[in-house]
């Protein structure tokens, strides 16, 4: 298996007419969602559990095993002896990096330094924190079963 090579952006051969109805519906739903958030005194009350759930689901690809309930229970009553503390911390870091990105993007464009800063927050005090935290990778990596070789990979991302 060879590393994935993404298509060049912007895509040149997309028939956007096929997506007009879907784009319109998505735009409508996003506007409705934004209106709902603006009507709330404190929108973070609604957004916090949603962002935690998204962090739990997205972190599973990295092998984290904590559930939404375990993360919420830990945040309500932190216990340094929690057997899933490392997984929970990865999820909390994920949420912190998303929040930081939202704040930074209000005033600055997306750039390489911001991506590195977010990566540093993501890996703060968790598995992988000693592996070029806040830097771009220099070695090829892959996704596969624990201990597998690159030849046995499920997926090989683009080369560094």
GUVOKOL-529993 format. One record per residue (C-alpha): residue in one letter; residue number from 1; z, x, y. Coordinates in steps of 0.5 Angstrom, whole numbers, padded with zeros to 4 digits. Example, Ala and Ser with C-alpha at 12.3 -4.5 7.8 and 13.67 -1.06 7.14 Angstrom:
a / 1 / 0016 / 0025 / -0009 .
s / 2 / 0014 / 0027 / -0002 .
//
This chain:
x / 1 / 0000 / 0000 / 0000 .
x / 2 / -0002 / 0003 / 0007 .
x / 3 / 0002 / 0001 / 0014 .
x / 4 / 0000 / -0005 / 0017 .
x / 5 / -0005 / -0004 / 0023 .
x / 6 / -0004 / -0010 / 0028 .
x / 7 / -0010 / -0013 / 0031 .
x / 8 / -0012 / -0011 / 0038 .
x / 9 / -0009 / -0015 / 0044 .
x / 10 / -0012 / -0020 / 0047 .
x / 11 / -0015 / -0023 / 0041 .
x / 12 / -0022 / -0024 / 0042 .
x / 13 / -0025 / -0029 / 0037 .
x / 14 / -0020 / -0035 / 0038 .
x / 15 / -0022 / -0042 / 0039 .
x / 16 / -0017 / -0044 / 0043 .
x / 17 / -0020 / -0051 / 0043 .
x / 18 / -0017 / -0052 / 0036 .
x / 19 / -0010 / -0051 / 0039 .
x / 20 / -0010 / -0055 / 0046 .
x / 21 / -0007 / -0061 / 0043 .
x / 22 / -0001 / -0057 / 0040 .
x / 23 / 0000 / -0053 / 0046 .
x / 24 / 0000 / -0059 / 0050 .
x / 25 / 0006 / -0062 / 0045 .
x / 26 / 0009 / -0055 / 0045 .
x / 27 / 0009 / -0055 / 0053 .
x / 28 / 0012 / -0062 / 0054 .
x / 29 / 0018 / -0060 / 0049 .
x / 30 / 0019 / -0054 / 0052 .
x / 31 / 0020 / -0058 / 0059 .
x / 32 / 0024 / -0063 / 0056 .
x / 33 / 0029 / -0058 / 0053 .
x / 34 / 0029 / -0054 / 0060 .
x / 35 / 0030 / -0061 / 0063 .
x / 36 / 0036 / -0062 / 0058 .
x / 37 / 0039 / -0055 / 0060 .
x / 38 / 0039 / -0056 / 0067 .
x / 39 / 0042 / -0063 / 0067 .
x / 40 / 0048 / -0060 / 0063 .
x / 41 / 0054 / -0057 / 0067 .
x / 42 / 0055 / -0051 / 0063 .
x / 43 / 0048 / -0050 / 0058 .
x / 44 / 0051 / -0044 / 0055 .
x / 45 / 0056 / -0049 / 0051 .
x / 46 / 0049 / -0052 / 0048 .
x / 47 / 0046 / -0045 / 0047 .
x / 48 / 0051 / -0041 / 0044 .
x / 49 / 0052 / -0044 / 0037 .
x / 50 / 0044 / -0044 / 0037 .
x / 51 / 0043 / -0037 / 0039 .
x / 52 / 0049 / -0035 / 0034 .
x / 53 / 0045 / -0039 / 0028 .
x / 54 / 0038 / -0036 / 0030 .
x / 55 / 0042 / -0029 / 0030 .
x / 56 / 0045 / -0030 / 0023 .
x / 57 / 0038 / -0032 / 0020 .
x / 58 / 0034 / -0027 / 0024 .
x / 59 / 0039 / -0022 / 0021 .
x / 60 / 0038 / -0024 / 0014 .
x / 61 / 0032 / -0019 / 0014 .
x / 62 / 0036 / -0013 / 0015 .
x / 63 / 0041 / -0015 / 0009 .
x / 64 / 0047 / -0018 / 0013 .
x / 65 / 0051 / -0023 / 0009 .
x / 66 / 0055 / -0027 / 0014 .
x / 67 / 0054 / -0034 / 0015 .
x / 68 / 0054 / -0038 / 0021 .
x / 69 / 0061 / -0041 / 0020 .
x / 70 / 0064 / -0034 / 0018 .
x / 71 / 0061 / -0031 / 0025 .
x / 72 / 0064 / -0037 / 0029 .
x / 73 / 0071 / -0037 / 0025 .
x / 74 / 0071 / -0029 / 0027 .
x / 75 / 0070 / -0031 / 0034 .
x / 76 / 0075 / -0036 / 0034 .
x / 77 / 0080 / -0031 / 0031 .
x / 78 / 0078 / -0024 / 0030 .
x / 79 / 0081 / -0021 / 0024 .
x / 80 / 0079 / -0013 / 0023 .
x / 81 / 0080 / -0014 / 0016 .
x / 82 / 0075 / -0019 / 0015 .
x / 83 / 0071 / -0016 / 0009 .
x / 84 / 0064 / -0018 / 0012 .
x / 85 / 0066 / -0015 / 0019 .
x / 86 / 0060 / -0010 / 0019 .
x / 87 / 0055 / -0016 / 0018 .
x / 88 / 0059 / -0020 / 0023 .
x / 89 / 0058 / -0015 / 0028 .
x / 90 / 0051 / -0014 / 0027 .
x / 91 / 0050 / -0021 / 0028 .
x / 92 / 0054 / -0021 / 0035 .
x / 93 / 0050 / -0015 / 0037 .
x / 94 / 0044 / -0019 / 0036 .
x / 95 / 0046 / -0024 / 0040 .
x / 96 / 0049 / -0019 / 0046 .
x / 97 / 0042 / -0016 / 0046 .
x / 98 / 0038 / -0022 / 0046 .
x / 99 / 0043 / -0024 / 0052 .
x / 100 / 0042 / -0018 / 0056 .
x / 101 / 0034 / -0018 / 0055 .
x / 102 / 0035 / -0025 / 0058 .
x / 103 / 0039 / -0023 / 0064 .
x / 104 / 0034 / -0016 / 0065 .
x / 105 / 0028 / -0020 / 0065 .
x / 106 / 0030 / -0024 / 0070 .
x / 107 / 0029 / -0018 / 0075 .
x / 108 / 0025 / -0013 / 0071 .
x / 109 / 0019 / -0013 / 0067 .
x / 110 / 0019 / -0012 / 0060 .
x / 111 / 0018 / -0004 / 0059 .
x / 112 / 0020 / 0001 / 0054 .
x / 113 / 0026 / 0003 / 0057 .
x / 114 / 0029 / -0004 / 0056 .
x / 115 / 0027 / -0004 / 0049 .
x / 116 / 0031 / 0002 / 0048 .
x / 117 / 0037 / -0001 / 0051 .
x / 118 / 0036 / -0007 / 0047 .
x / 119 / 0036 / -0003 / 0041 .
x / 120 / 0042 / 0001 / 0043 .
x / 121 / 0046 / -0005 / 0044 .
x / 122 / 0043 / -0008 / 0037 .
x / 123 / 0046 / -0002 / 0033 .
x / 124 / 0052 / -0001 / 0037 .
x / 125 / 0058 / 0001 / 0032 .
x / 126 / 0054 / -0002 / 0026 .
x / 127 / 0050 / 0000 / 0020 .
x / 128 / 0044 / 0005 / 0022 .
x / 129 / 0048 / 0007 / 0029 .
x / 130 / 0047 / 0014 / 0027 .
x / 131 / 0040 / 0014 / 0026 .
x / 132 / 0037 / 0015 / 0033 .
x / 133 / 0040 / 0009 / 0036 .
x / 134 / 0036 / 0007 / 0043 .
x / 135 / 0030 / 0011 / 0041 .
x / 136 / 0023 / 0009 / 0037 .
x / 137 / 0023 / 0011 / 0030 .
x / 138 / 0019 / 0018 / 0028 .
x / 139 / 0019 / 0017 / 0021 .
x / 140 / 0015 / 0012 / 0017 .
x / 141 / 0020 / 0006 / 0014 .
x / 142 / 0018 / 0000 / 0009 .
x / 143 / 0021 / -0006 / 0007 .
x / 144 / 0023 / -0007 / -0001 .
x / 145 / 0028 / -0007 / -0006 .
x / 146 / 0034 / -0003 / -0005 .
x / 147 / 0033 / 0004 / -0007 .
x / 148 / 0025 / 0003 / -0008 .
x / 149 / 0020 / 0008 / -0006 .
x / 150 / 0015 / 0007 / -0001 .
x / 151 / 0010 / 0006 / -0007 .
x / 152 / 0014 / 0000 / -0009 .
x / 153 / 0015 / -0003 / -0002 .
x / 154 / 0014 / -0011 / 0000 .
x / 155 / 0011 / -0009 / 0007 .
x / 156 / 0010 / -0003 / 0011 .
x / 157 / 0010 / -0004 / 0018 .
x / 158 / 0005 / 0000 / 0023 .
x / 159 / 0006 / 0008 / 0023 .
x / 160 / 0011 / 0010 / 0028 .
//
